[in-house]
Each structure stands twice: as structure tokens, then as C-alpha cells.
Amino acid sequence: MLKHKDHFHGSDLEKIEEIYGIHKEDIVSFSANVNPLGVSPLLRGELAEKIDVITSYPDREYTSLRRCIATYCDTEPEHVIVGNGSTELISLFIQIEHPKKALVIGPTYSEYEREIALGGGTTLYYPLREKDNFRLDVEDFLSHLNESIDLLVVCNPNNPTSSSITRKEMRYILDACKQHDIYVMVDETYVEFADNMDEISAVPLTNYYNNIIILRGTSKFFAAPGLRLGYAITGNRDLIKAINTRKNPWTINSLAVVAGETMFADTTYIKATKELISGERSRIYDILKKHPDFKVYEPSGNFILVRILKDDLTSQDLFDLAIREKMMIRDCSTFPFLDNKYVRFCFMNPEDNDKLLACLLHAVES
């Protein structure tokens, strides 16, 4: 199993404060991949108005919340499972499926490997290749599937590469996995940021395949990591029953229920988020792809992976330069298959993005 070095996660502002002597409130986190618009204004008012809901237990079945999620995702309420963040649902799914051998498309989020290991399983990686701009070569990938694999994990769009797999490609993958009796777990945390979300999301496939579960949350797109509201979508009723049987009751608190019912229906906020990220993604990609000291990979998510081409500059150097200007980016040297020439940062408000771009360009030109 690959060992992951210590690194700063986007939520590790306390560590940064301690090491660099910078107040965490002053740091702009380009590492957390959270919507720069913050919490929806509609949600702020709604939570304040309905604070008294905490005097009652939420509906154990979360019927209204699941209905709201189903409407938002264009699926059936019976296909929706809610949990205390997508991490709880990942953990429950791994416990139930109990894979002995899992295949993960990487480099990617390390939590999958950790949960698989906790369940006694082994993780293998299929590497996305730099020469393919970290896009999946589906034909080659399918040739690596076999009966010894119990579970395939796909992050789509992928973190940290921001590359994506289309629904058509996912069909080929699901068909092959069905032949080898492989379950597919798809993490769609960042899919709502994608311009071509309708071509990427695998939610419609849950109506036709029973070997897929899709995970999403509210931490990134809805800027609510502290809410701990996640959900899963699957058409496999046996799996839904198994998860709901194992899951503790009331893992979603009453305020999170109100928040979910409000945010999923806030079309003004959703539209504003998509427009902001789409515009800044195109602008920043166009600027950096013209620079001789950087190589960028076309992003689908709300973040971009950048390779440093200047010989005497490393990802740690760029991290240090940025944090001293109170901006936190992600040093990607801790991800499998990436080295100390890769950084990742998310798209924030235009003013903050301009400041970070100035910092990065100064670093390679000085």
C-alpha cells in the first residue's frame, strides 16, 4: 500500500497559523476547494428563522430532505441515502461490501485507501498518465479489470487532476465491471462545478445498473463543510436497505435538514456559483497555458492542477511563497504518482485569483 506523507489539508489552517505565525482568519484558502461565494444568503435567513427545529428530533426517514435531493439530482427519493458527510457513507459502504481488493484511479483523495485498509482490504492504483494530460485511457483501463477486484473507486471530476470521465465512458466501465462482478463507487463531490455536468454525472445510470453507488456532499459546492451533510444515490435496493440498517438513526441533525431543503432549492445561488467558477476557470486556464514555465491540465472541477516546468522551483517553494502572502495552495507531492513539481489551487473571487496569479508568475520570473 502506498504511504502518504504528512501534508497540509485545506482545513489545516490551525497548523499553518502555528508554523508560519499567520492568523488563520487572514489566510485565503485556495486549498480547500470550497465555493468562494460562501453560504447562500437564503440559507442564512432560513436557519435563523427556523432555529427552533432543534427542539425536536428530525424525521428518522428524512423523507422531505431526500425528496429535495431527488428533485435536485433528477432521481427517485427511494434511491437517495443521507449521511453525516459523504465520509460516513463511504465508510458504511466499505463496511458492507468489505472489498478484499479495490482498484482506485489515481492520483486521488487518500480517504478511499484509508477506509479500504480499515476494512482489511488492499488498494491497487491505476495511474492516470501525464502524457494523456491525466485523462483516463478507457480502453487500456478496461484491459486491467479482472475477477480478483471487488471494488472500483472513481472520483469524477477527479481530485487533484480536475479531469473527468463522461457518462458514455462510464457506461463502458460499468458494463466491464458487471462482467467481472465489480462494484463501482463514484465520488461526484465536484461534478456540480463542471460546465458539462450533464455529460459527466452518472446519476442517470443508477436507473439501469445495480453495481454503482454515487457519493456527493454539500461541503464544496454549497460551502458548508461544517454542516456534515452528505448523500448517496444508487438503484440497488439491497444496498440501500443494508446501509440504512447499519446506519445510526438521526445522523443528520434538524438544522442540517433545514439547510439541505433550502440550499438544494436555491436556484439563484446555484446559478451564480456556476457562472463565477466557469468564468474564472476559463480565464485562469487561458493565462497559465500560455506561460512557458507552467503546464496546466484542462480542468472540469473548481480547481486546477499545475506542473512547474522551471528547474529550480518546487511545489514546496511555491507553497511557501504563497502562504507568506497569506494564500494557501496545495503542494501535490504527497499524492500518488505526482512529485514536487505539482501544485493545485481552486478558483476564488477574481480579486483573490489575480493576487495568486501575480504571486505564481513572480515566482517563476524572479
C-alpha positions in Angstrom: 0.0 0.0 0.0 1.3 3.5 -0.8 2.3 5.6 2.2 1.1 9.2 2.2 3.5 11.8 3.6 2.2 14.4 6.0 0.7 17.4 4.3 -1.5 20.4 4.9 -5.1 19.7 4.1 -7.3 22.7 3.1 -8.8 22.6 6.6 -5.4 22.7 8.4 -5.4 26.4 9.0 -4.5 26.0 12.7 -1.3 24.2 11.7 -0.4 27.0 9.3 -1.1 29.5 12.0 1.2 27.7 14.4 4.1 27.2 11.9 4.0 30.4 9.9 2.7 32.8 12.5 -0.1 33.9 10.3 -3.6 34.4 11.8 -5.9 31.8 10.2 -8.6 34.4 9.7 -6.2 36.3 7.3 -5.5 33.3 5.1 -7.3 32.8 1.8 -7.5 29.1 1.3 -7.0 28.0 -2.3 -6.5 24.5 -1.0 -9.9 23.6 0.4 -11.8 23.7 -2.9 -14.8 25.4 -1.3 -17.2 27.7 -3.1 -15.9 31.3 -2.7 -19.4 32.7 -2.5 -19.8 31.2 1.0 -23.1 30.1 2.4 -26.2 31.0 0.4 -27.9 34.2 1.7 -31.2 32.4 1.5 -29.8 29.7 3.8 -28.6 32.3 6.4 -32.0 33.7 6.8 -33.8 30.3 6.8 -31.6 28.8 9.6 -32.0 31.9 11.8 -35.8 31.7 11.3 -36.1 28.0 12.0 -33.7 27.6 14.9 -36.5 26.1 17.0 -36.4 22.9 14.9 -33.6 21.7 17.2 -36.2 21.2 20.0 -37.5 18.2 18.0 -36.0 15.0 16.6 -35.7 15.0 12.8 -37.8 12.6 10.7 -35.9 9.3 11.1 -36.5 8.6 7.4 -35.6 12.1 6.2 -38.4 11.9 3.7 -38.7 15.6 2.9 -34.9 16.0 2.6 -34.5 13.0 0.4 -37.3 14.3 -1.8 -35.5 17.7 -2.2 -32.2 15.9 -3.1 -34.0 13.7 -5.6 -35.5 16.7 -7.3 -32.1 18.5 -7.3 -30.4 15.4 -8.8 -33.3 14.3 -11.1 -33.6 10.9 -9.5 -36.1 9.0 -7.3 -36.3 9.7 -3.5 -36.1 5.9 -2.9 -32.6 6.0 -4.5 -31.3 8.6 -2.0 -29.4 7.8 1.2 -28.3 10.7 3.5 -25.4 10.6 5.9 -23.2 12.7 8.2 -21.0 13.8 5.3 -20.0 11.7 2.3 -17.2 10.2 4.5 -19.8 8.4 6.7 -21.4 6.9 3.6 -18.0 5.9 2.1 -17.2 4.2 5.4 -20.6 2.4 5.6 -20.4 1.3 2.0 -16.9 -0.2 2.5 -18.0 -1.9 5.7 -21.0 -3.6 3.9 -19.2 -4.5 0.7 -16.0 -5.4 2.6 -13.7 -5.5 -0.5 -10.6 -7.6 -0.3 -9.0 -5.9 -3.3 -10.0 -2.5 -4.6 -8.8 -0.6 -7.6 -8.6 3.2 -7.4 -8.0 5.5 -10.3 -5.2 7.8 -9.1 -3.7 10.2 -8.1 -6.7 10.9 -6.0 -8.1 11.6 -2.5 -6.5 9.4 0.1 -9.6 8.7 2.2 -10.7 5.8 -0.1 -7.5 3.9 0.6 -7.7 4.5 4.4 -11.3 3.2 4.6 -10.5 0.1 2.5 -7.5 -0.6 4.7 -9.6 -0.2 7.9 -11.8 -2.9 6.5 -8.9 -5.2 5.9 -8.7 -4.7 2.2 -5.8 -3.9 -0.2 -5.8 -1.0 -2.6 -4.2 -1.1 -6.0 -3.9 2.1 -8.2 -4.5 2.5 -11.9 -2.4 5.6 -12.7 -3.7 8.4 -14.9 -0.8 9.4 -17.1 0.7 12.8 -17.5 1.3 12.1 -21.2 -2.5 11.8 -21.5 -3.0 15.0 -19.6 -4.3 12.9 -16.8 -7.4 11.8 -18.8 -8.4 8.2 -18.5 -7.5 5.9 -21.4 -10.7 3.9 -21.1 -9.6 1.1 -23.4 -6.3 0.5 -21.6 -8.1 0.8 -18.2 -10.7 -1.9 -19.1 -7.9 -4.3 -20.0 -6.7 -4.2 -16.4 -10.0 -5.3 -14.8 -10.4 -8.9 -13.6 -12.3 -11.1 -11.2 -9.8 -10.6 -8.4 -11.0 -7.0 -8.0 -14.1 -6.4 -5.8 -14.4 -2.6 -5.9 -13.5 0.2 -8.3 -13.3 3.7 -6.9 -13.6 6.7 -9.3 -13.5 10.4 -8.3 -15.3 12.3 -11.1 -14.2 15.1 -11.7 -11.0 13.8 -10.1 -9.1 15.5 -7.3 -6.4 16.7 -7.8 -6.2 16.4 -11.6 -9.6 18.1 -12.3 -10.0 15.6 -15.2 -13.3 13.9 -15.8 -14.9 10.8 -17.3 -18.0 11.2 -19.5 -21.2 9.3 -18.9 -20.7 7.4 -22.1 -17.2 6.2 -20.9 -18.7 5.3 -17.5 -21.2 3.0 -19.3 -18.3 1.1 -20.8 -16.7 0.9 -17.4 -19.9 -0.3 -15.7 -20.5 -2.9 -18.4 -17.0 -4.3 -17.9 -17.3 -4.2 -14.1 -20.6 -6.1 -14.3 -18.9 -8.9 -16.2 -16.2 -9.2 -13.5 -18.6 -8.7 -10.6 -17.0 -5.4 -9.5 -18.9 -2.8 -7.6 -18.2 0.8 -8.7 -18.2 3.7 -6.2 -18.2 7.1 -7.9 -17.4 10.3 -5.9 -19.1 13.2 -7.6 -18.1 15.8 -5.0 -17.1 18.3 -7.7 -19.5 17.5 -10.5 -21.8 20.5 -9.9 -18.9 22.8 -10.8 -18.4 21.3 -14.3 -19.6 23.2 -17.3 -20.6 19.9 -18.9 -22.2 18.3 -15.8 -24.9 16.8 -17.9 -22.3 14.8 -19.8 -20.3 13.8 -16.7 -22.7 12.9 -13.9 -23.5 9.2 -13.6 -26.8 9.7 -11.7 -29.0 8.6 -14.7 -27.1 5.3 -14.9 -28.4 4.3 -11.4 -31.7 3.6 -13.2 -30.0 0.9 -15.3 -27.1 -0.5 -13.3 -27.2 -2.1 -9.9 -23.4 -2.1 -9.4 -22.9 1.6 -8.9 -23.2 4.0 -6.0 -22.7 7.7 -6.3 -21.5 9.9 -3.5 -22.0 13.7 -3.1 -21.9 16.3 -0.4 -22.5 19.9 0.5 -19.0 20.8 1.7 -17.6 22.1 -1.6 -20.3 23.4 -3.9 -22.6 24.8 -1.1 -19.6 26.0 1.0 -20.9 24.0 4.1 -18.1 21.6 5.2 -19.1 22.1 8.8 -22.7 21.1 8.1 -21.6 17.5 7.5 -24.5 16.7 5.1 -23.7 14.1 2.5 -25.8 11.8 0.3 -25.5 8.8 -1.9 -27.6 7.7 -4.9 -28.0 4.1 -6.0 -30.6 2.0 -7.7 -29.5 -1.1 -5.7 -32.3 -1.6 -3.2 -30.5 -4.3 -1.3 -27.6 -2.0 -0.7 -29.9 0.8 0.4 -31.5 -1.5 2.9 -28.1 -2.7 4.2 -26.8 0.9 4.6 -30.0 2.1 6.3 -30.0 -0.9 8.6 -26.3 -0.3 9.7 -26.5 3.4 9.9 -27.2 5.1 13.2 -30.5 6.9 13.5 -30.6 10.7 13.3 -27.1 11.1 11.9 -28.4 14.3 10.2 -29.4 16.9 12.7 -32.5 19.1 12.4 -30.7 22.2 11.3 -28.8 20.3 8.6 -32.2 19.0 7.3 -33.5 22.6 7.1 -30.2 23.7 5.4 -30.5 20.9 2.8 -34.1 21.6 2.0 -33.2 25.2 1.5 -29.9 25.1 -0.4 -30.9 22.5 -3.0 -33.8 24.7 -4.0 -31.7 28.0 -4.1 -31.5 28.3 -7.9 -30.2 31.9 -7.7 -27.2 30.9 -5.6 -26.6 27.7 -7.7 -26.6 29.8 -11.0 -24.3 32.5 -9.5 -21.8 29.8 -8.4 -21.7 28.1 -11.7 -21.2 31.4 -13.6 -18.4 32.5 -11.3 -16.5 29.3 -11.4 -17.0 28.8 -15.2 -15.7 32.3 -15.9 -12.7 32.2 -13.6 -11.8 28.6 -14.7 -11.6 29.7 -18.3 -9.7 32.9 -17.6 -7.0 31.3 -15.4 -6.6 28.3 -17.6 -6.0 30.6 -20.6 -3.5 32.7 -18.8 -1.4 29.8 -17.4 -1.4 27.6 -20.5 0.4 30.4 -22.4 3.2 30.6 -19.8 6.4 28.7 -20.7 7.2 27.9 -17.0 3.9 26.1 -16.3 1.9 23.2 -17.8 -1.7 23.2 -16.9 -4.3 20.4 -17.4 -7.7 21.4 -18.7 -10.0 21.4 -15.5 -13.5 20.2 -15.1 -13.8 21.0 -11.4 -13.4 24.2 -9.4 -9.6 23.7 -9.2 -6.7 23.3 -11.5 -3.6 21.1 -11.4 -0.4 22.9 -12.4 3.0 21.4 -13.3 6.1 23.6 -12.6 8.5 23.5 -15.6 11.2 25.7 -14.1 14.1 23.5 -12.9 15.0 25.4 -9.7 11.5 25.8 -8.4 9.5 23.1 -6.4 5.9 22.8 -5.2 7.2 23.4 -1.6 8.8 26.7 -2.8 5.5 27.9 -4.4 3.6 26.9 -1.3 6.0 28.9 1.0 5.9 31.9 -1.3 2.1 31.9 -1.4 1.5 31.3 2.3 3.8 34.2 3.2 1.4 36.3 1.2 -1.5 34.7 3.2 -2.7 32.4 0.4 -2.7 28.7 0.9 -2.3 26.4 -2.2 -1.9 22.6 -2.2 1.5 21.1 -2.6 0.7 17.9 -4.5 3.9 16.0 -3.9 2.0 13.8 -1.4 -0.4 12.4 -4.0 0.5 9.0 -5.6 2.2 9.4 -9.0 2.8 13.2 -8.5 6.2 14.7 -7.5 7.4 18.0 -6.2 6.6 19.8 -9.4 2.8 19.9 -9.0 0.5 22.3 -7.2 -3.3 22.6 -7.1 -5.4 25.5 -6.3 -9.1 26.3 -6.5 -10.9 29.3 -8.1 -11.9 32.0 -5.7 -13.2 35.5 -6.3 -11.5 37.4 -9.2 -9.6 39.7 -6.9 -8.1 36.9 -4.9 -7.4 34.9 -8.1 -5.5 37.9 -9.5 -3.4 38.1 -6.4 -2.5 34.4 -6.5 -1.6 34.6 -10.2 0.7 37.6 -9.6 2.4 35.5 -6.9 2.9 32.5 -9.1 4.1 34.5 -12.1 6.5 36.5 -9.9 7.9 33.2 -8.5 8.9 31.9 -12.0 10.1 35.2 -13.3 12.3 36.2 -10.4 
